[in-house]
């Protein structure tokens, strides 16, 4: 049963060694959520202890991939509404107010949040914008995670609307962490492409990275975010190049 002082919201989170982040995330939702579900994949730090300190119910499960792990968290939620978050995402005050209003007087079955990345101590206003994510959904709308690991996408049956306010994304510790993840994620996507029998094409390797850079830096005006915007554009181009290069490598290994 929902706490009378809170909203009928279940927060769904997956975690692994997130003691540096999870407290900040849970701080932003603990006052409005009646239930917090955390599916942890064997953290060796204080992630589980910190989550339980916020009243979360923590489940230990082997890592199955981003999509399957997030679907597992969804299935454990018992409230009327589900708010899916990552451990490095934080609701702004404006977004929290929007969520309260949306749940109290719903006009849709799902709500999209705009995510802004806090990169090297500064909020990016242009790079990676807009970054719309469907995250607040009715449990009865058949929510399900799909897409490609690690780029999971939440879908529902029903109408969706965009909420006012920002979802702050504290994604990268530093430049090294950023580009290490670029390499890691590009390989995961290449493996997903391979499983889907998507074929390597040379023009993807030659054209797509250049277009990705121009889109992020010029079209989206990442240039206005200064050197951070340049770093983002370079990382997007690198990621695009690597995922197709890895796909080529996987095809060579099979042959």
Phi, psi and omega per residue, in radians:
X1 nan 2.448 -3.113
X2 -1.234 2.488 3.010
X3 -1.077 2.290 -3.081
X4 -1.087 -0.372 -3.134
X5 -1.604 -0.015 -3.101
X6 -2.155 3.056 -3.123
X7 -1.629 2.757 3.113
X8 -1.324 1.115 -3.102
X9 -2.113 2.308 2.913
X10 -1.781 2.244 3.032
X11 -1.647 2.199 -3.118
X12 -1.934 2.161 -3.075
X13 -2.399 2.477 2.934
X14 -1.934 2.598 -3.020
X15 -2.547 2.699 2.954
X16 -2.795 1.954 3.123
X17 0.871 1.045 -3.078
X18 -2.039 0.549 -3.090
X19 -1.098 -0.426 3.130
X20 -1.325 -0.355 -3.017
X21 -2.028 -0.628 -2.879
X22 -1.121 -0.549 3.120
X23 -1.104 -0.722 3.129
X24 -1.124 -0.693 3.117
X25 -1.148 -0.852 -3.090
X26 -1.200 -0.529 3.040
X27 -0.969 -0.615 -3.035
X28 -1.438 -0.142 -3.107
X29 -2.200 -0.263 -2.979
X30 -1.075 -0.504 -3.111
X31 -1.369 -0.284 -3.085
X32 -1.983 -0.329 -3.041
X33 -1.656 2.333 3.089
X34 -1.421 -0.329 -3.083
X35 -2.580 2.400 3.053
X36 -2.169 2.108 3.126
X37 -1.938 2.170 3.094
X38 -2.123 2.147 3.032
X39 -1.813 1.899 -3.055
X40 -1.803 2.436 -3.090
X41 -1.854 0.859 3.009
X42 1.485 0.744 3.124
X43 -1.038 2.467 3.109
X44 -1.796 0.006 3.111
X45 -1.833 -2.667 -3.046
X46 -1.668 0.325 -3.105
X47 -0.954 -0.905 -3.083
X48 -1.093 -0.779 -3.141
X49 -1.059 -0.770 3.141
X50 -1.130 -0.751 3.141
X51 -1.091 -0.772 3.135
X52 -1.125 -0.511 3.080
X53 -1.121 -0.411 3.069
X54 -1.620 0.127 3.129
X55 1.502 0.224 -3.120
X56 -1.276 2.587 2.939
X57 -1.620 2.072 -3.037
X58 -1.881 2.260 3.077
X59 -1.950 2.366 3.070
X60 -1.711 2.098 3.132
X61 -2.440 2.520 3.052
X62 -1.081 2.591 -3.133
X63 -1.169 2.214 -3.110
X64 -2.025 0.042 -3.000
X65 1.834 2.715 -3.045
X66 -0.991 -0.810 -3.038
X67 -1.177 -0.886 -3.127
X68 -1.132 -0.631 -3.137
X69 -1.169 -0.721 3.141
X70 -1.231 -0.604 3.066
X71 -1.152 -0.600 3.076
X72 -1.103 -0.714 3.108
X73 -1.147 -0.721 3.114
X74 -0.994 -0.782 -3.059
X75 -1.129 -0.352 -3.098
X76 -1.587 -0.090 -3.083
X77 -1.418 2.381 -3.062
X78 -1.992 -0.107 -3.102
X79 -1.521 2.949 -3.095
X80 -1.112 -0.639 3.138
X81 -2.015 2.587 3.093
X82 -2.161 2.228 3.058
X83 -1.950 1.921 -3.119
X84 -1.635 2.181 -3.126
X85 -2.316 2.716 2.922
X86 -1.641 2.827 -3.074
X87 -1.190 -0.215 -3.138
X88 -1.915 0.387 3.136
X89 -2.021 2.431 -3.049
X90 -2.333 2.316 3.091
X91 -1.296 2.326 2.967
X92 -1.275 2.856 3.121
X93 -1.061 -0.705 3.139
X94 -1.126 -0.722 3.138
X95 -1.162 -0.692 3.116
X96 -1.069 -0.728 3.094
X97 -1.117 -0.665 3.120
X98 -1.132 -0.679 3.121
X99 -1.146 -0.764 3.116
X100 -1.013 -0.788 -3.124
X101 -1.162 -0.717 -3.097
X102 -1.148 -0.701 -3.130
X103 -1.275 -0.624 -3.141
X104 -1.221 -0.596 -3.101
X105 -2.447 1.282 -3.007
X106 -1.203 2.395 3.070
X107 -1.999 0.025 -3.100
X108 -2.715 2.954 3.096
X109 -1.548 -0.271 3.141
X110 -2.628 2.679 -3.123
X111 -2.273 2.378 -3.130
X112 -1.663 2.393 3.103
X113 -1.952 2.512 3.055
X114 -1.656 2.114 -3.091
X115 -1.687 2.289 3.058
X116 -2.066 2.278 -3.090
X117 -1.476 2.320 2.986
X118 -1.614 1.856 -2.996
X119 -2.013 2.046 -3.117
X120 0.896 0.802 3.018
X121 1.508 0.062 -3.101
X122 -2.383 2.457 3.101
X123 -1.316 2.225 3.089
X124 -1.405 2.165 -3.097
X125 -1.676 -0.289 -3.067
X126 -2.206 -0.884 3.114
X127 -1.086 2.464 -3.100
X128 1.039 0.504 3.126
X129 -2.143 2.543 -0.171
X130 -1.294 2.732 -3.141
X131 -2.241 1.326 -3.047
X132 -1.436 2.267 -3.110
X133 -2.294 2.180 3.012
X134 -1.300 2.035 -3.040
X135 -2.338 -0.467 -3.124
X136 -1.886 2.011 -3.009
X137 -2.430 2.668 3.008
X138 -1.302 2.435 3.141
X139 -1.123 -0.461 -3.121
X140 -1.444 0.007 -3.108
X141 -1.590 0.242 3.132
X142 0.990 0.917 3.140
X143 -1.160 2.471 -3.135
X144 -2.689 2.402 3.067
X145 -1.541 2.364 3.068
X146 -2.456 -2.686 -3.131
X147 1.644 -2.739 3.109
X148 -1.966 2.318 2.975
X149 -1.093 2.321 0.038
X150 -1.654 0.208 -3.075
X151 -1.653 1.319 -3.095
X152 -1.360 2.603 -3.109
X153 -2.306 2.249 3.121
X154 -1.577 2.338 3.109
X155 -2.285 2.711 3.134
X156 -2.469 3.034 2.953
X157 -1.805 2.016 -3.130
X158 2.396 -3.108 -3.087
X159 -1.417 2.560 3.064
X160 -2.220 2.615 3.091
X161 -2.365 2.729 3.117
X162 -1.600 2.295 3.110
X163 -1.601 2.642 3.050
X164 -1.388 2.608 -3.118
X165 1.851 2.931 -3.052
X166 -2.043 2.562 2.958
X167 -1.784 1.869 -3.076
X168 -1.376 2.322 -3.044
X169 -1.991 1.851 3.129
X170 -1.639 1.277 -2.882
X171 -1.460 -0.757 -2.957
X172 -2.084 2.357 3.121
X173 -1.255 -0.719 -3.108
X174 -2.823 -3.073 -3.093
X175 -1.092 -0.714 -3.137
X176 -1.086 -0.783 3.115
X177 -1.062 -0.745 3.139
X178 -0.999 -0.940 -3.040
X179 -1.344 -0.438 2.983
X180 -1.084 -0.689 3.124
X181 -1.250 -0.596 3.069
X182 -0.992 -0.802 -3.140
X183 -1.131 -0.811 -3.105
X184 -1.099 -0.853 -3.079
X185 -1.199 -0.615 3.133
X186 -1.120 -0.600 3.104
X187 -1.237 -0.688 3.093
X188 -1.059 -0.745 -3.141
X189 -1.151 -0.717 3.101
X190 -1.044 -0.697 3.107
X191 -1.141 -0.661 3.081
X192 -1.152 -0.732 3.086
X193 -1.024 -0.751 -3.106
X194 -1.108 -0.748 3.117
X195 -1.107 -0.547 3.126
X196 -1.476 0.056 3.138
X197 1.095 0.548 3.050
X198 -1.368 2.365 -3.017
X199 -1.682 2.556 3.043
X200 -1.246 2.368 3.042
X201 -2.275 2.310 -3.066
X202 -1.050 -0.632 -3.107
X203 -1.124 -0.508 3.053
X204 -1.096 -0.668 -3.123
X205 -1.270 -0.553 -3.082
X206 -1.545 -0.728 -2.983
X207 -1.672 -0.769 -3.021
X208 -1.045 -0.729 3.118
X209 -1.093 -0.713 3.133
X210 -1.118 -0.752 3.124
X211 -1.140 -0.674 3.135
X212 -1.056 -0.709 3.122
X213 -1.138 -0.853 -3.116
X214 -1.077 -0.746 -3.136
X215 -1.059 -0.796 -3.070
X216 -1.293 -0.704 -2.995
X217 -1.542 -0.630 -3.070
X218 -1.814 -0.989 -3.047
X219 -1.140 -0.798 3.123
X220 -1.480 -0.018 3.094
X221 1.146 0.603 3.043
X222 -1.030 -0.385 3.111
X223 -1.015 -0.486 -3.130
X224 -1.324 -0.186 3.044
X225 -1.586 0.212 3.066
X226 1.191 -2.551 -3.085
X227 -1.127 -0.486 3.081
X228 -1.136 -0.714 3.104
X229 -1.129 -0.666 3.082
X230 -1.116 -0.760 3.129
X231 -1.063 -0.707 3.121
X232 -1.113 -0.798 -3.134
X233 -1.076 -0.733 3.102
X234 -1.115 -0.722 -3.117
X235 -1.157 -0.675 3.127
X236 -1.146 -0.731 3.098
X237 -1.136 -0.727 3.126
X238 -1.107 -0.786 3.111
X239 -1.035 -0.769 -3.127
X240 -1.120 -0.743 3.095
X241 -1.094 -0.832 -3.031
X242 -1.163 -0.651 -3.091
X243 -1.134 -0.610 3.089
X244 -1.366 -0.569 3.091
X245 -1.165 -0.726 3.075
X246 -1.116 -0.662 3.111
X247 -1.088 -0.751 3.068
X248 -1.032 -0.772 -3.138
X249 -1.064 -0.738 3.126
X250 -1.105 -0.667 3.100
X251 -1.155 -0.650 3.115
X252 -1.169 -0.675 -3.138
X253 -1.103 -0.695 -3.137
X254 -1.157 -0.697 3.134
X255 -1.198 nan nan
